[in-house]
Amino acid sequence: MKGKIFFIIFISTWVLLILLNFLVPKQVFSEQENRYLAKVPKFNLSDLVNGEYSESLNNYINDHFILRNFWLKLNSFLQLSTGRTENNGVYIGKDNYLFDKFQYGKSEKDNLEKIAYSINNFADTINIPVYFLLAPNSMYINGDKLPNNLDIYDQNDVIEEFYKKINTSKIKTIETTSTLLELNKKIQLYYKTDHHMTSEGAYILYVEFCNAAKIKPVPLAEFKREVVSNNFLGTLDSKAQVPNQECDEIVVYKNDINQNIVGEYDGVTYPSMFNSEYLNKKDKYSYFLNGNNAKVKIKTQVNNGKKLLVIKDSYAHIVAQFLCQNYEEVHFIDPRYYKVSICEYIEQERITDVLFLYNVLNLVTDVSLRGVK
């Protein structure tokens, strides 16, 4: 009798959950995970035969399951309570550090080979200085915070391997690893809950670029340091769902130059490179450079005729506060979204310098740079 009652309760609960899944309004964007959720897949016979339809449908169901955030947190708690040091592709490190899982195999090596070939051809096409800065991630610089006994590919080896493929007669490669390792002993250069650098880490990238470009960096002492948020939980926290995770601070360095700009973000004008509206949202990192855009154009108060184009991933967003110090204009293009000829853009906008700024984790999997032209 007890078994029948339990069975009836179980089936009733399951049926109720299924009904609620259909009745509850569907979200388009998950603020907790900072990503768009899967849409209902369009049915066609070929997708059904090759299994793509079933996979897309499964992704849709998983993304929109009732009380999804609750189940994610419960799963995380159960996983971590067993002593696991990894959850949902995130390593749970020491001192509240979280790290993206890093894989570097044949497909990643082939991708870097194609990227190097593409940007070498790109540099041959334009007749202005080109720089490439490939930054290591926190998992390399904070390697002592990783869980014990992990077999992880050395990111510095990846950087050196990639730089060897670059035509250094056309492109100046910028090494940052040794400086980051040294200064990381004194200053927190990466967020603990997010894959990005802090403003202090970003300043180091700026200085190394200035050294390579033979321009004088503005001393950090000439900026006003401001804590704009003390409750930042980034994308790694969203994935790992670690209970009672310690929040990060978001710090910005302001001066007259980076506070007096005109910014065009995919054609929309906004009178700042810092958008405080994001500080009230989960995606607080988008405070820098107004989040992900295909094209950004920053006009500064600097009057020297120099124009920098940064071809980048999101690591460049926090560096932007410093890059604008030495140029009349700074342009940012994200090849994932910008599909027009960059060479034509350089000519039209009279760009004087080009900087590729990427992080290792992103570059090894990003295929957008294969088609840069």
C-alpha positions as CSV (number, residue, x, y, z in Angstrom):
1,M,0.0,0.0,0.0
2,K,2.8,2.4,0.9
3,G,4.5,1.6,-2.3
4,K,1.4,2.5,-4.3
5,I,1.0,5.8,-2.5
6,F,4.6,6.7,-3.1
7,F,4.2,5.8,-6.8
8,I,1.1,7.9,-7.1
9,I,2.8,10.9,-5.5
10,F,5.9,10.5,-7.7
11,I,3.9,10.3,-10.9
12,S,1.6,13.2,-9.9
13,T,4.6,15.4,-9.1
14,W,6.3,14.5,-12.4
15,V,3.1,15.2,-14.4
16,L,2.7,18.5,-12.6
17,L,6.2,19.5,-13.4
18,I,5.6,18.7,-17.1
19,L,2.4,20.8,-17.1
20,L,4.1,23.7,-15.4
21,N,7.0,23.5,-18.0
22,F,4.4,24.2,-20.7
23,L,2.4,26.8,-18.8
24,V,5.1,29.0,-17.2
25,P,6.3,31.8,-19.5
26,K,9.7,31.1,-21.1
27,Q,12.7,33.3,-20.5
28,V,14.8,34.5,-23.5
29,F,17.9,35.5,-21.5
30,S,19.3,34.0,-18.3
31,E,20.8,36.8,-16.2
32,Q,22.2,34.3,-13.8
33,E,24.2,32.5,-16.5
34,N,24.6,35.7,-18.6
35,R,23.5,33.9,-21.9
36,Y,20.6,33.5,-24.2
37,L,18.6,30.4,-23.6
38,A,17.9,27.8,-26.3
39,K,14.9,28.5,-28.7
40,V,12.4,25.9,-29.8
41,P,14.1,24.1,-32.7
42,K,12.5,24.2,-36.1
43,F,11.7,20.7,-37.3
44,N,13.1,19.3,-40.5
45,L,13.7,15.7,-41.5
46,S,17.4,15.9,-42.2
47,D,18.0,17.3,-38.6
48,L,15.9,14.5,-37.2
49,V,17.9,11.8,-39.1
50,N,21.3,13.1,-38.2
51,G,20.4,13.7,-34.5
52,E,20.7,17.5,-34.5
53,Y,17.0,18.0,-33.9
54,S,17.0,15.7,-30.8
55,E,20.0,17.5,-29.4
56,S,18.5,21.0,-30.0
57,L,15.2,19.9,-28.4
58,N,17.0,18.4,-25.4
59,N,18.9,21.8,-25.0
60,Y,15.6,23.7,-25.1
61,I,14.0,21.4,-22.5
62,N,17.1,21.7,-20.2
63,D,17.2,25.5,-20.6
64,H,13.5,26.0,-19.8
65,F,12.9,23.3,-17.1
66,I,10.8,24.7,-14.3
67,L,12.8,26.0,-11.3
68,R,16.0,25.5,-13.4
69,N,18.2,27.7,-11.2
70,F,17.1,25.8,-8.1
71,W,18.0,22.4,-9.7
72,L,21.4,23.8,-10.8
73,K,22.2,25.0,-7.3
74,L,21.1,21.7,-5.8
75,N,23.2,19.7,-8.3
76,S,26.2,21.9,-7.5
77,F,25.8,21.4,-3.8
78,L,25.5,17.6,-4.2
79,Q,28.6,17.5,-6.5
80,L,30.7,19.6,-4.2
81,S,29.6,17.9,-1.0
82,T,31.2,14.7,-2.3
83,G,34.6,16.5,-2.5
84,R,34.7,17.1,-6.2
85,T,36.8,20.0,-7.3
86,E,35.1,20.5,-10.7
87,N,31.6,21.4,-11.6
88,N,30.1,22.3,-15.0
89,G,33.5,22.9,-16.6
90,V,34.8,25.0,-13.7
91,Y,37.6,24.0,-11.4
92,I,37.0,25.0,-7.7
93,G,40.3,26.3,-6.5
94,K,41.8,27.4,-3.3
95,D,41.1,30.8,-1.6
96,N,37.8,31.1,-3.5
97,Y,39.4,31.1,-7.0
98,L,37.4,29.6,-9.8
99,F,39.0,28.5,-13.1
100,D,37.7,27.6,-16.6
101,K,38.6,24.2,-17.7
102,F,41.3,24.4,-20.4
103,Q,41.7,21.9,-23.2
104,Y,44.4,22.0,-25.9
105,G,44.4,19.2,-28.3
106,K,44.6,18.7,-32.1
107,S,41.6,20.8,-33.0
108,E,42.8,23.7,-30.9
109,K,46.3,23.5,-32.4
110,D,44.9,23.4,-36.0
111,N,42.7,26.4,-35.2
112,L,45.8,28.4,-34.0
113,E,47.6,27.4,-37.2
114,K,44.8,28.8,-39.3
115,I,44.5,32.0,-37.3
116,A,48.2,32.7,-37.6
117,Y,48.0,32.1,-41.4
118,S,45.1,34.5,-41.6
119,I,46.5,37.4,-39.6
120,N,49.9,37.1,-41.4
121,N,48.1,37.6,-44.7
122,F,46.1,40.5,-43.0
123,A,49.3,42.2,-41.9
124,D,50.7,41.9,-45.4
125,T,47.7,43.7,-46.8
126,I,48.0,46.8,-44.6
127,N,51.0,49.1,-44.3
128,I,50.8,50.3,-40.7
129,P,52.2,48.9,-37.4
130,V,50.5,45.7,-36.2
131,Y,50.8,44.2,-32.6
132,F,49.6,41.0,-31.1
133,L,49.0,40.6,-27.4
134,L,48.0,37.1,-26.3
135,A,47.3,37.2,-22.5
136,P,47.5,34.1,-20.3
137,N,44.5,33.3,-18.1
138,S,44.2,33.1,-14.3
139,M,44.7,29.4,-14.3
140,Y,48.3,29.9,-15.4
141,I,49.1,33.0,-13.4
142,N,47.4,31.7,-10.3
143,G,48.4,28.1,-10.8
144,D,49.1,27.6,-7.1
145,K,45.4,28.1,-6.5
146,L,44.3,25.2,-8.7
147,P,43.1,21.9,-7.2
148,N,45.9,19.4,-6.7
149,N,47.0,16.8,-9.2
150,L,45.5,18.4,-12.3
151,D,47.2,17.6,-15.7
152,I,46.9,20.9,-17.5
153,Y,48.6,22.1,-20.6
154,D,51.1,25.0,-20.0
155,Q,49.5,28.2,-21.3
156,N,52.9,29.9,-21.7
157,D,53.9,27.1,-24.1
158,V,50.7,27.8,-26.1
159,I,51.6,31.5,-26.3
160,E,55.2,30.7,-27.4
161,E,54.0,28.1,-29.9
162,F,51.5,30.6,-31.4
163,Y,54.0,33.5,-31.6
164,K,56.4,31.3,-33.5
165,K,53.8,31.1,-36.3
166,I,53.5,34.9,-36.5
167,N,55.5,36.8,-39.1
168,T,57.4,39.0,-36.8
169,S,58.7,41.2,-39.6
170,K,55.1,42.4,-40.0
171,I,53.6,41.9,-36.5
172,K,55.2,42.8,-33.2
173,T,54.3,40.1,-30.6
174,I,53.9,41.3,-27.0
175,E,55.0,39.1,-24.0
176,T,53.2,39.7,-20.7
177,T,53.5,36.4,-18.8
178,S,56.7,37.1,-16.9
179,T,55.4,40.6,-15.7
180,L,52.0,39.2,-14.7
181,L,53.6,36.3,-12.7
182,E,55.9,38.7,-10.8
183,L,53.3,41.4,-10.0
184,N,50.6,38.8,-9.2
185,K,52.5,38.1,-6.0
186,K,51.6,41.6,-4.8
187,I,48.3,42.5,-6.5
188,Q,45.2,40.6,-7.5
189,L,45.3,40.7,-11.3
190,Y,42.3,38.4,-12.1
191,Y,38.8,38.2,-10.6
192,K,38.2,35.1,-8.5
193,T,34.7,34.5,-9.9
194,D,35.1,35.5,-13.5
195,H,37.5,34.7,-16.3
196,H,38.5,38.4,-16.9
197,M,41.4,40.4,-15.5
198,T,41.0,43.1,-12.9
199,S,41.8,46.8,-13.8
200,E,45.2,46.2,-12.2
201,G,45.8,43.3,-14.6
202,A,44.5,45.4,-17.5
203,Y,47.0,48.2,-16.7
204,I,49.9,45.8,-17.0
205,L,48.7,44.8,-20.5
206,Y,48.4,48.5,-21.4
207,V,52.0,49.2,-20.2
208,E,53.4,46.2,-22.1
209,F,51.6,47.4,-25.3
210,C,53.0,50.9,-24.8
211,N,56.5,49.5,-24.4
212,A,56.1,47.6,-27.6
213,A,54.7,50.6,-29.5
214,K,57.3,52.9,-28.0
215,I,54.8,55.3,-26.5
216,K,54.8,56.6,-22.9
217,P,52.2,55.0,-20.6
218,V,50.3,57.2,-18.2
219,P,51.4,56.4,-14.6
220,L,48.8,54.7,-12.5
221,A,49.3,57.3,-9.8
222,E,47.7,59.9,-12.2
223,F,44.3,58.1,-12.1
224,K,41.7,58.2,-9.5
225,R,41.0,54.6,-8.2
226,E,37.3,54.0,-7.6
227,V,35.5,50.9,-6.4
228,V,32.2,50.8,-8.4
229,S,30.9,47.4,-7.1
230,N,31.8,45.1,-4.2
231,N,29.3,42.3,-5.0
232,F,30.4,41.1,-8.4
233,L,29.9,37.4,-9.1
234,G,31.1,36.6,-12.6
235,T,30.5,33.9,-15.3
236,L,32.6,31.2,-13.5
237,D,30.4,31.6,-10.4
238,S,27.3,31.3,-12.7
239,K,28.6,28.0,-14.1
240,A,29.9,26.5,-10.9
241,Q,27.1,27.7,-8.5
242,V,29.4,27.4,-5.5
243,P,27.5,28.1,-2.2
244,N,28.6,31.2,-0.3
245,Q,31.1,32.2,-2.9
246,E,33.1,35.4,-1.9
247,C,32.2,38.3,-4.2
248,D,34.8,40.3,-6.2
249,E,35.3,44.1,-6.2
250,I,35.1,45.9,-9.5
251,V,37.6,48.8,-9.6
252,V,38.0,51.4,-12.3
253,Y,40.8,54.0,-12.8
254,K,39.4,57.3,-14.0
255,N,41.0,60.6,-15.3
256,D,39.9,63.5,-17.5
257,I,40.7,61.6,-20.7
258,N,38.6,58.4,-20.1
259,Q,35.8,60.4,-18.5
260,N,35.5,62.8,-21.4
261,I,34.9,60.7,-24.5
262,V,32.3,60.2,-27.2
263,G,31.5,56.6,-27.8
264,E,29.6,54.9,-30.6
265,Y,28.5,51.4,-29.8
266,D,27.3,49.7,-33.0
267,G,26.2,53.1,-34.2
268,V,24.5,54.2,-30.9
269,T,26.1,57.2,-29.2
270,Y,26.7,57.0,-25.5
271,P,28.8,59.7,-23.7
272,S,31.0,57.3,-21.7
273,M,33.1,54.2,-21.8
274,F,31.6,53.1,-18.4
275,N,28.0,52.2,-18.3
276,S,26.8,52.2,-14.6
277,E,23.4,50.6,-15.5
278,Y,25.2,47.2,-15.6
279,L,26.3,47.5,-12.0
280,N,22.7,46.8,-11.0
281,K,22.6,43.6,-13.1
282,K,24.3,40.2,-13.0
283,D,26.5,41.0,-16.0
284,K,28.5,43.7,-14.1
285,Y,31.6,43.3,-16.3
286,S,29.7,45.0,-19.2
287,Y,30.2,48.2,-17.2
288,F,33.4,48.3,-19.2
289,L,32.9,49.4,-22.9
290,N,29.1,48.7,-22.8
291,G,29.4,44.9,-23.1
292,N,29.8,43.0,-26.4
293,N,29.4,45.0,-29.6
294,A,30.5,44.3,-33.2
295,K,32.1,47.8,-33.5
296,V,33.0,50.6,-31.0
297,K,34.5,53.9,-31.8
298,I,35.9,56.1,-29.0
299,K,36.8,59.7,-29.6
300,T,39.0,61.2,-26.9
301,Q,40.3,64.7,-26.0
302,V,43.8,63.7,-27.1
303,N,44.9,65.7,-30.1
304,N,47.7,63.8,-31.9
305,G,46.1,62.4,-35.0
306,K,46.8,58.8,-33.9
307,K,44.0,56.2,-34.3
308,L,44.2,52.7,-32.8
309,L,42.2,49.8,-33.9
310,V,41.8,46.9,-31.4
311,I,40.7,43.6,-32.9
312,K,39.7,41.8,-29.8
313,D,37.8,39.5,-27.4
314,S,36.3,40.8,-24.2
315,Y,39.6,41.0,-22.4
316,A,40.1,44.3,-24.2
317,H,37.0,45.9,-22.6
318,I,38.6,46.5,-19.2
319,V,41.9,47.6,-20.9
320,A,40.0,50.3,-22.9
321,Q,40.1,52.7,-19.9
322,F,43.9,52.9,-20.4
323,L,44.2,52.4,-24.2
324,C,42.3,55.6,-24.8
325,Q,45.0,57.7,-23.0
326,N,47.4,57.9,-26.0
327,Y,45.2,58.1,-29.0
328,E,42.8,60.6,-30.6
329,E,40.5,57.7,-31.5
330,V,40.4,54.1,-30.4
331,H,38.3,51.6,-32.4
332,F,37.3,48.2,-31.2
333,I,36.2,45.4,-33.6
334,D,35.0,41.9,-32.4
335,P,35.3,39.6,-35.4
336,R,32.7,37.3,-34.0
337,Y,30.0,39.9,-34.9
338,Y,31.7,42.2,-37.4
339,K,31.5,40.6,-40.9
340,V,32.7,43.5,-43.1
341,S,36.2,43.9,-44.4
342,I,38.5,45.2,-41.6
343,C,41.1,46.3,-44.2
344,E,38.5,48.6,-45.8
345,Y,37.6,49.9,-42.4
346,I,41.2,50.7,-41.6
347,E,41.5,52.7,-44.9
348,Q,38.1,54.5,-44.4
349,E,38.9,55.5,-40.8
350,R,42.6,56.2,-41.4
351,I,43.7,53.9,-38.7
352,T,47.4,54.4,-37.7
353,D,48.0,51.3,-35.5
354,V,46.4,47.8,-35.1
355,L,46.4,45.8,-31.9
356,F,45.1,42.2,-31.6
357,L,44.3,41.6,-28.0
358,Y,43.1,38.1,-27.0
359,N,43.3,35.7,-24.1
360,V,44.5,32.1,-24.5
361,L,41.3,30.3,-23.5
362,N,39.3,32.2,-26.1
363,L,41.8,32.2,-28.9
364,V,42.3,28.4,-29.1
365,T,38.6,27.9,-29.8
366,D,37.6,31.1,-31.6
367,V,37.3,30.5,-35.3
368,S,36.3,34.1,-36.2
369,L,39.9,35.2,-36.7
370,R,40.4,32.7,-39.4
371,G,38.5,34.9,-41.8
372,V,40.0,38.3,-40.8
373,K,40.6,40.4,-43.9
